[in-house]
Amino acid sequence: MRNKKIIFSSLVLVGLLAGGAVWQLTRSSATTGAKPVATTVAQAEILDRLGVAVAGVPSTTETLPAADRDLPKVGNHTSINFEQISKINPSVVYVDQAVADDYTAKLKQQHTPMHILNFNDYAHMRQSITQLGATYHEQGAAEKLLQQITLPKTHAAKGVKVLILMGMPGGAFLVANQHSYVGDLVTRAGGTVVAGDPNSMYAPANPQTIAQLNPDVVIRFAHAMPASVQANFVETFKQAPYNNLAATQHHHVYDAAAPEFGLTANLHVKDAYTQIQKWLEAAK
């Protein structure tokens, strides 16, 4: 019987493979006084709105919830402070699926429990909120939050072709497809995302393809170092084929900034969606 208990416990710790993400069980704060660590601002904001106290938060220039601002900072996916995470000795570290590879091996080595949350798009973020509400016995708060971020009905913007570019430090940029966070919002608003790789949310830009598709709207945002990325975008759009695009010629090139826009979904989704609707309407 003792061996069976050991085997069962080991299986629980290994986690479950679901939808391509490794999920590990977390302990309810209501019964164990859990000390979760949030590694993104979106996670910190959601846990705060659910009334869940965290023990560590990401290092960021964005605004954290007031209750979290003096907590230990654990870095971000470009500069993770694993030593600080170890010092906190958290009950669980929440990691975004989009950057989970940056954390998985080291946290496993440290024997630190990890739980992957999928914020790749609006629908998955809603699922994650529901799951967190259940984990911490805050279903009522989760339902209230879901109601507050419910998107309004779309305005028809059929036929508007939208190119989404994510700028990277160093001058490179990637094209987002319809399954990315911003791409999903564009689709919900009635637009058509073009030039992306259907099999990859973010893929290298192909200038020839972009020129052929000739988008009506271009949405640009930075993955990091926004000032540098913005300068690179400005220079790039002075050159062919970008300077000849319909979006450029008709002044429908828009720079999307944090906190509303980013790589993954967050609680500013209604503001982002409303802004996208306006951009698409202007290009009709």
One Martini backbone bead per residue (centre of mass of N, CA, C, O) as a GRO file, in nm:
protein
  284
    1MET     BB    1   0.058   0.062  -0.021
    2ARG     BB    2   0.297   0.257   0.000
    3ASN     BB    3   0.386   0.230  -0.299
    4LYS     BB    4   0.124   0.340  -0.422
    5LYS     BB    5   0.148   0.625  -0.298
    6ILE     BB    6   0.415   0.700  -0.429
    7ILE     BB    7   0.326   0.668  -0.722
    8PHE     BB    8   0.096   0.872  -0.717
    9SER     BB    9   0.263   1.121  -0.633
   10SER     BB   10   0.450   1.117  -0.879
   11LEU     BB   11   0.233   1.156  -1.095
   12VAL     BB   12   0.138   1.434  -0.999
   13LEU     BB   13   0.418   1.583  -1.032
   14VAL     BB   14   0.454   1.548  -1.338
   15GLY     BB   15   0.184   1.579  -1.475
   16LEU     BB   16  -0.012   1.709  -1.747
   17LEU     BB   17  -0.106   1.657  -2.081
   18ALA     BB   18  -0.250   1.967  -2.228
   19GLY     BB   19  -0.246   2.123  -2.517
   20GLY     BB   20   0.085   2.133  -2.492
   21ALA     BB   21   0.070   2.152  -2.173
   22VAL     BB   22   0.213   2.166  -1.859
   23TRP     BB   23   0.047   2.046  -1.572
   24GLN     BB   24   0.037   2.154  -1.233
   25LEU     BB   25  -0.047   2.125  -0.923
   26THR     BB   26  -0.229   2.321  -0.699
   27ARG     BB   27  -0.284   2.510  -0.408
   28SER     BB   28  -0.507   2.625  -0.201
   29SER     BB   29  -0.524   2.919  -0.022
   30ALA     BB   30  -0.762   2.838   0.170
   31THR     BB   31  -0.585   2.570   0.290
   32THR     BB   32  -0.244   2.657   0.260
   33GLY     BB   33  -0.117   2.932   0.200
   34ALA     BB   34  -0.032   3.019  -0.070
   35LYS     BB   35   0.273   3.104  -0.291
   36PRO     BB   36   0.246   3.268  -0.556
   37VAL     BB   37   0.394   3.331  -0.882
   38ALA     BB   38   0.423   3.598  -1.102
   39THR     BB   39   0.551   3.651  -1.456
   40THR     BB   40   0.313   3.851  -1.524
   41VAL     BB   41   0.104   4.111  -1.536
   42ALA     BB   42  -0.156   3.961  -1.605
   43GLN     BB   43  -0.144   3.765  -1.371
   44ALA     BB   44  -0.136   3.972  -1.141
   45GLU     BB   45  -0.408   4.107  -1.209
   46ILE     BB   46  -0.590   3.859  -1.186
   47LEU     BB   47  -0.519   3.772  -0.897
   48ASP     BB   48  -0.608   4.038  -0.771
   49ARG     BB   49  -0.910   4.023  -0.872
   50LEU     BB   50  -0.942   3.741  -0.704
   51GLY     BB   51  -0.784   3.772  -0.417
   52VAL     BB   52  -0.481   3.680  -0.469
   53ALA     BB   53  -0.196   3.630  -0.311
   54VAL     BB   54   0.138   3.713  -0.372
   55ALA     BB   55   0.512   3.659  -0.361
   56GLY     BB   56   0.561   3.734  -0.673
   57VAL     BB   57   0.695   3.943  -0.942
   58PRO     BB   58   0.757   4.107  -1.210
   59SER     BB   59   0.980   4.272  -1.401
   60THR     BB   60   0.867   4.613  -1.469
   61THR     BB   61   0.730   4.911  -1.633
   62GLU     BB   62   0.471   4.841  -1.552
   63THR     BB   63   0.171   4.835  -1.382
   64LEU     BB   64   0.106   4.728  -1.075
   65PRO     BB   65  -0.051   4.628  -0.831
   66ALA     BB   66  -0.050   4.777  -0.530
   67ALA     BB   67  -0.002   4.507  -0.357
   68ASP     BB   68   0.279   4.433  -0.545
   69ARG     BB   69   0.514   4.661  -0.553
   70ASP     BB   70   0.691   4.534  -0.285
   71LEU     BB   71   0.764   4.283  -0.410
   72PRO     BB   72   0.936   4.046  -0.529
   73LYS     BB   73   1.150   4.023  -0.806
   74VAL     BB   74   1.173   3.775  -1.099
   75GLY     BB   75   1.158   3.896  -1.356
   76ASN     BB   76   1.182   3.777  -1.693
   77HIS     BB   77   1.209   3.599  -1.986
   78THR     BB   78   1.488   3.769  -2.045
   79SER     BB   79   1.535   3.786  -1.702
   80ILE     BB   80   1.568   3.542  -1.487
   81ASN     BB   81   1.521   3.502  -1.124
   82PHE     BB   82   1.587   3.210  -0.977
   83GLU     BB   83   1.693   3.287  -0.699
   84GLN     BB   84   1.441   3.439  -0.606
   85ILE     BB   85   1.244   3.210  -0.638
   86SER     BB   86   1.385   3.023  -0.433
   87LYS     BB   87   1.354   3.212  -0.185
   88ILE     BB   88   1.039   3.207  -0.180
   89ASN     BB   89   0.916   2.928  -0.204
   90PRO     BB   90   0.685   2.843  -0.386
   91SER     BB   91   0.391   2.680  -0.463
   92VAL     BB   92   0.387   2.851  -0.744
   93VAL     BB   93   0.459   2.901  -1.093
   94TYR     BB   94   0.354   3.125  -1.328
   95VAL     BB   95   0.333   3.048  -1.683
   96ASP     BB   96   0.356   3.132  -2.001
   97GLN     BB   97   0.323   2.952  -2.284
   98ALA     BB   98   0.498   3.138  -2.479
   99VAL     BB   99   0.758   3.109  -2.239
  100ALA     BB  100   0.809   2.825  -2.101
  101ASP     BB  101   1.099   2.739  -2.199
  102ASP     BB  102   1.250   2.947  -2.006
  103TYR     BB  103   1.162   2.771  -1.730
  104THR     BB  104   1.131   2.459  -1.704
  105ALA     BB  105   1.415   2.335  -1.647
  106LYS     BB  106   1.496   2.505  -1.395
  107LEU     BB  107   1.249   2.448  -1.215
  108LYS     BB  108   1.291   2.148  -1.213
  109GLN     BB  109   1.574   2.156  -1.084
  110GLN     BB  110   1.449   2.318  -0.823
  111HIS     BB  111   1.166   2.199  -0.748
  112THR     BB  112   0.950   2.393  -0.885
  113PRO     BB  113   0.642   2.466  -0.913
  114MET     BB  114   0.441   2.454  -1.219
  115HIS     BB  115   0.216   2.669  -1.421
  116ILE     BB  116   0.045   2.676  -1.721
  117LEU     BB  117  -0.067   2.960  -1.904
  118ASN     BB  118  -0.313   3.054  -2.149
  119PHE     BB  119  -0.260   3.378  -2.340
  120ASN     BB  120  -0.279   3.375  -2.661
  121ASP     BB  121  -0.587   3.449  -2.614
  122TYR     BB  122  -0.895   3.536  -2.519
  123ALA     BB  123  -1.018   3.254  -2.466
  124HIS     BB  124  -0.782   3.141  -2.295
  125MET     BB  125  -0.794   3.351  -2.073
  126ARG     BB  126  -1.074   3.279  -1.974
  127GLN     BB  127  -1.000   2.990  -1.892
  128SER     BB  128  -0.783   3.073  -1.683
  129ILE     BB  129  -0.970   3.226  -1.494
  130THR     BB  130  -1.150   2.991  -1.424
  131GLN     BB  131  -0.925   2.811  -1.309
  132LEU     BB  132  -0.829   3.004  -1.084
  133GLY     BB  133  -1.096   3.024  -0.938
  134ALA     BB  134  -1.104   2.722  -0.863
  135THR     BB  135  -0.831   2.691  -0.716
  136TYR     BB  136  -0.917   2.953  -0.505
  137HIS     BB  137  -1.223   2.975  -0.451
  138GLU     BB  138  -1.312   3.224  -0.692
  139GLN     BB  139  -1.568   3.207  -0.884
  140GLY     BB  140  -1.713   3.479  -0.848
  141ALA     BB  141  -1.477   3.663  -0.933
  142ALA     BB  142  -1.437   3.534  -1.211
  143GLU     BB  143  -1.717   3.597  -1.328
  144LYS     BB  144  -1.700   3.901  -1.299
  145LEU     BB  145  -1.450   3.939  -1.479
  146LEU     BB  146  -1.567   3.815  -1.738
  147GLN     BB  147  -1.789   4.028  -1.771
  148GLN     BB  148  -1.591   4.280  -1.792
  149ILE     BB  149  -1.437   4.137  -2.067
  150THR     BB  150  -1.660   4.143  -2.254
  151LEU     BB  151  -1.718   4.164  -2.577
  152PRO     BB  152  -1.841   4.331  -2.812
  153LYS     BB  153  -1.994   4.365  -3.082
  154THR     BB  154  -1.927   4.357  -3.397
  155HIS     BB  155  -1.801   4.528  -3.665
  156ALA     BB  156  -1.818   4.556  -3.991
  157ALA     BB  157  -1.492   4.464  -4.183
  158LYS     BB  158  -1.505   4.348  -4.450
  159GLY     BB  159  -1.204   4.324  -4.649
  160VAL     BB  160  -0.994   4.398  -4.437
  161LYS     BB  161  -0.651   4.416  -4.457
  162VAL     BB  162  -0.414   4.276  -4.212
  163LEU     BB  163  -0.104   4.373  -4.080
  164ILE     BB  164   0.114   4.208  -3.838
  165LEU     BB  165   0.376   4.354  -3.639
  166MET     BB  166   0.668   4.234  -3.464
  167GLY     BB  167   0.909   4.384  -3.290
  168MET     BB  168   1.265   4.358  -3.262
  169PRO     BB  169   1.549   4.369  -3.132
  170GLY     BB  170   1.767   4.491  -3.405
  171GLY     BB  171   1.518   4.514  -3.651
  172ALA     BB  172   1.341   4.287  -3.641
  173PHE     BB  173   1.046   4.109  -3.777
  174LEU     BB  174   0.715   3.981  -3.730
  175VAL     BB  175   0.443   3.782  -3.836
  176ALA     BB  176   0.112   3.767  -3.761
  177ASN     BB  177  -0.151   3.570  -3.705
  178GLN     BB  178  -0.485   3.478  -3.632
  179HIS     BB  179  -0.378   3.327  -3.350
  180SER     BB  180  -0.306   3.564  -3.227
  181TYR     BB  181  -0.398   3.804  -3.029
  182VAL     BB  182  -0.435   4.033  -3.238
  183GLY     BB  183  -0.551   3.852  -3.463
  184ASP     BB  184  -0.806   3.772  -3.310
  185LEU     BB  185  -0.922   4.062  -3.285
  186VAL     BB  186  -0.939   4.122  -3.584
  187THR     BB  187  -1.134   3.892  -3.652
  188ARG     BB  188  -1.361   3.982  -3.453
  189ALA     BB  189  -1.378   4.271  -3.615
  190GLY     BB  190  -1.366   4.153  -3.941
  191GLY     BB  191  -1.091   4.101  -4.026
  192THR     BB  192  -0.796   4.023  -4.235
  193VAL     BB  193  -0.529   3.826  -4.197
  194VAL     BB  194  -0.202   3.881  -4.335
  195ALA     BB  195   0.113   3.704  -4.412
  196GLY     BB  196   0.091   3.466  -4.243
  197ASP     BB  197   0.154   3.173  -4.074
  198PRO     BB  198  -0.065   2.914  -4.019
  199ASN     BB  199   0.165   2.745  -3.827
  200SER     BB  200   0.248   3.039  -3.704
  201MET     BB  201   0.215   3.310  -3.509
  202TYR     BB  202   0.532   3.365  -3.573
  203ALA     BB  203   0.700   3.508  -3.861
  204PRO     BB  204   0.885   3.584  -4.102
  205ALA     BB  205   0.915   3.823  -4.325
  206ASN     BB  206   0.766   3.872  -4.663
  207PRO     BB  207   0.786   4.123  -4.879
  208GLN     BB  208   0.653   4.001  -5.132
  209THR     BB  209   0.388   3.909  -5.001
  210ILE     BB  210   0.306   4.183  -4.888
  211ALA     BB  211   0.289   4.328  -5.161
  212GLN     BB  212   0.071   4.142  -5.288
  213LEU     BB  213  -0.151   4.188  -5.054
  214ASN     BB  214  -0.187   4.477  -4.971
  215PRO     BB  215  -0.261   4.621  -4.709
  216ASP     BB  216  -0.488   4.842  -4.538
  217VAL     BB  217  -0.355   4.749  -4.259
  218VAL     BB  218  -0.117   4.839  -3.997
  219ILE     BB  219   0.014   4.659  -3.713
  220ARG     BB  220   0.235   4.776  -3.455
  221PHE     BB  221   0.468   4.604  -3.229
  222ALA     BB  222   0.647   4.547  -2.929
  223HIS     BB  223   0.832   4.312  -2.745
  224ALA     BB  224   1.077   4.518  -2.703
  225MET     BB  225   1.209   4.807  -2.692
  226PRO     BB  226   1.011   5.038  -2.820
  227ALA     BB  227   1.188   5.274  -2.919
  228SER     BB  228   1.371   5.110  -3.109
  229VAL     BB  229   1.150   4.972  -3.276
  230GLN     BB  230   1.013   5.227  -3.381
  231ALA     BB  231   1.256   5.333  -3.539
  232ASN     BB  232   1.269   5.088  -3.731
  233PHE     BB  233   0.992   5.119  -3.855
  234VAL     BB  234   1.026   5.396  -3.981
  235GLU     BB  235   1.257   5.316  -4.172
  236THR     BB  236   1.121   5.078  -4.320
  237PHE     BB  237   0.863   5.265  -4.423
  238LYS     BB  238   1.064   5.414  -4.642
  239GLN     BB  239   1.061   5.138  -4.782
  240ALA     BB  240   1.060   4.887  -4.984
  241PRO     BB  241   0.725   4.801  -4.984
  242TYR     BB  242   0.601   4.979  -4.747
  243ASN     BB  243   0.564   5.265  -4.893
  244ASN     BB  244   0.341   5.120  -5.110
  245LEU     BB  245   0.122   5.066  -4.936
  246ALA     BB  246  -0.200   5.127  -4.873
  247ALA     BB  247  -0.164   5.189  -4.571
  248THR     BB  248   0.050   5.409  -4.613
  249GLN     BB  249  -0.090   5.595  -4.825
  250HIS     BB  250  -0.363   5.611  -4.614
  251HIS     BB  251  -0.285   5.618  -4.307
  252HIS     BB  252  -0.294   5.283  -4.181
  253VAL     BB  253  -0.060   5.309  -3.960
  254TYR     BB  254  -0.017   5.136  -3.644
  255ASP     BB  255   0.075   5.187  -3.300
  256ALA     BB  256   0.099   4.944  -3.056
  257ALA     BB  257   0.061   4.961  -2.702
  258ALA     BB  258   0.128   4.944  -2.395
  259PRO     BB  259  -0.104   4.745  -2.230
  260GLU     BB  260  -0.305   4.659  -2.461
  261PHE     BB  261  -0.050   4.550  -2.615
  262GLY     BB  262   0.079   4.218  -2.722
  263LEU     BB  263   0.166   3.891  -2.719
  264THR     BB  264  -0.060   3.875  -2.498
  265ALA     BB  265  -0.313   3.856  -2.300
  266ASN     BB  266  -0.535   4.095  -2.125
  267LEU     BB  267  -0.735   4.322  -1.935
  268HIS     BB  268  -0.723   4.532  -2.201
  269VAL     BB  269  -0.900   4.406  -2.434
  270LYS     BB  270  -1.129   4.616  -2.485
  271ASP     BB  271  -0.946   4.846  -2.576
  272ALA     BB  272  -0.811   4.697  -2.810
  273TYR     BB  273  -1.069   4.627  -2.967
  274THR     BB  274  -1.175   4.915  -3.006
  275GLN     BB  275  -0.929   5.016  -3.165
  276ILE     BB  276  -0.947   4.817  -3.399
  277GLN     BB  277  -1.222   4.898  -3.498
  278LYS     BB  278  -1.140   5.187  -3.578
  279TRP     BB  279  -0.919   5.113  -3.784
  280LEU     BB  280  -1.107   4.951  -3.974
  281GLU     BB  281  -1.320   5.166  -4.032
  282ALA     BB  282  -1.116   5.375  -4.165
  283ALA     BB  283  -1.053   5.152  -4.415
  284LYS     BB  284  -1.341   5.115  -4.571
   0.00000   0.00000   0.00000
